Amino acid sequence: MTEVRTKICGLTRPQDVAAAAEAGANYLGFNFFPKSPRYVDIPNAGQLALDVPPGIAKVVLVVNPDNALLDAITGGMPLDMIQLHGQESPERVTEIKARYGLPVIKVLGVADADDLPPIATYGRVADQLLIDAKPPKNAELPGGNGLTFDWRLIAGRRWPLPWMLAGGLTPDNVAEAIAMTGATQVDVASGVESAPGIKDAGKMAAFIKAATSAQTAPPKLR
């Protein structure tokens, strides 16, 4: 059985970092989008990142970042990966990888079959993909809206690089999502919170237990 890896995103408090690590998360995410209730500034994120145990990847989430922001983040805190959650072009993904020498996760929103072709395009330039629910029109947040999408759209698909499933995942539905899609990595933010930006230790532990115990679907190469 394939081991499922988990990412807890949008951490804002030291106790939440500790609880996520204790529960067995493989990635911890820090959100630099100012409109998000999970936003942290560079000094606070830097302190939180210092508390992350070795072996857990520290991921920074940015939306259409310019080089000035990325220079400040990479110069102000320890990190392992950059997650691009905006409308960054494939060329911009390549540029960021070359400039900072860090692996890049590109987030792609899915609502219907028309949203699937860009996955292959970005799969040629990113190090990982994150397949998320496409936000509603005029939504303030590009992610973290607690919305799912029709998992049948990607059921059992495989791309030639690691990918994560996100969008409305919770301790109650993550096993079903994994079974339907064959995802071997899952990402959660709002689904393990007691309030926006405040993680719940019990929910994080339950999510990770449910994910790592789930049965993955058989692969279908595309």
Stockholm file with secondary structure:
# STOCKHOLM 1.0

chainA/1-222         MTEVRTKICGLTRPQDVAAAAEAGANYLGFNFFPKSPRYVDIPNAGQLALDVPPGIAKVVLVVNPDNALLDAITGGMPLDMIQLHGQESPERVTEIKARYGLPVIKVLGVADADDLPPIATYGRVADQLLIDAKPPKNAELPGGNGLTFDWRLIAGRRWPLPWMLAGGLTPDNVAEAIAMTGATQVDVASGVESAPGIKDAGKMAAFIKAATSAQTAPPKLR
#=GR chainA/1-222 SS CCCCEEEECCCCSHHHHHHHHHHTCSEEEEECCTTSTTBCCHHHHHHHHHTSCTTSEEEEEESSCCHHHHHHHHHHSCCSEEEECSCCCHHHHHHHHHHHCCCEEEEEEESSGGGSHHHHHHHTTCSEEEEEECCCTTCSCSSCSCCCCCGGGGTTEECSSCEEECSSCCTTTHHHHHHHHCCSEEEESGGGEEETTEECHHHHHHHHHHHHHCCCCCCEEC
#=GC SS_cons         CCCCEEEECCCCSHHHHHHHHHHTCSEEEEECCTTSTTBCCHHHHHHHHHTSCTTSEEEEEESSCCHHHHHHHHHHSCCSEEEECSCCCHHHHHHHHHHHCCCEEEEEEESSGGGSHHHHHHHTTCSEEEEEECCCTTCSCSSCSCCCCCGGGGTTEECSSCEEECSSCCTTTHHHHHHHHCCSEEEESGGGEEETTEECHHHHHHHHHHHHHCCCCCCEEC
//
